C-alpha cells in the first residue's frame, strides 16, 4: 500500500450496494476493509466480521472514510436506520474520518422551498412509505451532527441492482431531478462510481455535511 492509498471500510459490504462499492473502490486502488456479519463475499483486501451494532470507535480507527451501506426493510427494524447512524456518528465524532451514507430517494425535495418530499407526493408507492419515512428521519437526525464529516448520497428513484455500468452519472443536490424523458434511474454500479468519486474528492470539493443525489 502506497502512502497515498486511501483506506476505507464498507459496512454491510455483502449487500448488493455494498459489494458494488467495494468492487469499484478496489478497482480504483483503494485499500478496502469489508465489515460484514459473516463470511466476506466481496473482493475487499481485508475483512472484519462483526455486527454493525457491535462496532466501536476503535474498530473504525485508521480509516480515511467509512461507507455505511446498511439497509433494512422489515417494519419492526426500520428504527435501525436512525440507531445505526447515531452509533456510527458517535464513533466517528471529532475525528477526520469521513462517513459516507448510502441513502434513499424518498427524502429528496420536489420544490425549491424544501417543504415537500418525494415520499409525500401523490402516487408515491404506499409499500415504500414506511421505509422512506424512516430513512428521512435518520437523515434529519444526521443533519444535526456538526461533529462528524458526513455525506449522504441519495440514489435515483429507480435504483437498479442489475443495471449496467455506463461509467457516467449526473450529480445533483437536495432536489429530485429527472432526465429529459422524465426518468429518475441509476444502476448500483454507476452509483458506486459516484460514491468512490466522492471519496476521491479533495477537501475543497468534497460534500462534507451535505446530501447529494445521483442519477443517469
GIPE-V330234 format. One record per backbone hydrogen bond with DSSP energy under -1.0 kcal/mol. NH is the residue of the N-H (numbers start at 1). CO is the residue of the C=O. E is the energy in kcal/mol with one decimal. If there is no record, write none. Layout:
nh->{NH;NH}
co->{CO;CO}
e->{E;E}
This chain:
nh->{5;8;9;10;11;12;13;15;19;20;21;22;23;24;25;26;27;28;29;30;31;33;34;35;36;46;48;50;50;54;55;61;64;65;66;67;68;69;77;80;81;83;84;85;86;87;88;89;90;91;92;94;95;98;99;100;101;102;103;108;109;110;114;118;119;120;121;124;128;129;132;133;134;135;136;137;138;139;140;141;142;143;144;145;150;151;152;153;154;158;160;163;170;172;176;179;182;186;188;191;192;193;194;195;196;197;198;199;200;205;206;208;209;210;212;213;214;215;216}
co->{2;31;65;33;67;35;35;12;15;16;17;18;19;20;21;22;23;24;26;25;6;8;46;10;48;32;34;36;48;51;52;58;7;7;98;9;100;11;74;77;78;79;80;81;82;83;84;85;86;87;88;147;92;64;149;66;151;68;153;105;174;116;111;108;106;117;118;121;125;126;128;129;130;131;132;133;134;135;136;137;138;139;141;142;148;99;210;101;212;184;186;160;215;213;109;183;179;158;160;187;188;189;190;191;192;193;194;195;196;202;202;206;150;207;152;172;154;170;185}
e->{-1.3;-2.4;-1.9;-2.6;-3.1;-1.9;-1.2;-1.6;-3.0;-1.7;-2.2;-2.6;-2.6;-2.2;-2.6;-2.8;-2.5;-1.2;-1.8;-2.6;-2.8;-2.4;-2.6;-2.8;-2.1;-1.9;-3.0;-2.3;-1.1;-2.1;-1.6;-1.2;-3.5;-1.2;-3.0;-3.4;-3.2;-1.6;-2.1;-2.2;-1.7;-2.2;-2.8;-1.5;-2.3;-2.1;-2.4;-2.8;-2.7;-2.1;-1.9;-2.9;-2.1;-2.3;-2.4;-2.7;-3.0;-2.6;-2.4;-2.1;-2.6;-3.2;-1.7;-2.8;-2.6;-1.6;-1.6;-1.7;-1.2;-1.0;-2.7;-2.6;-2.4;-2.6;-2.4;-2.3;-1.9;-2.0;-2.2;-2.1;-2.0;-2.2;-1.1;-2.1;-1.7;-2.4;-2.2;-2.8;-3.1;-2.1;-2.8;-1.1;-4.1;-3.5;-3.1;-2.5;-2.1;-2.1;-2.3;-2.4;-2.3;-1.3;-1.8;-2.1;-2.5;-2.6;-2.1;-2.1;-1.6;-1.6;-1.3;-1.4;-3.4;-1.3;-2.8;-2.0;-2.0;-1.7;-2.9}
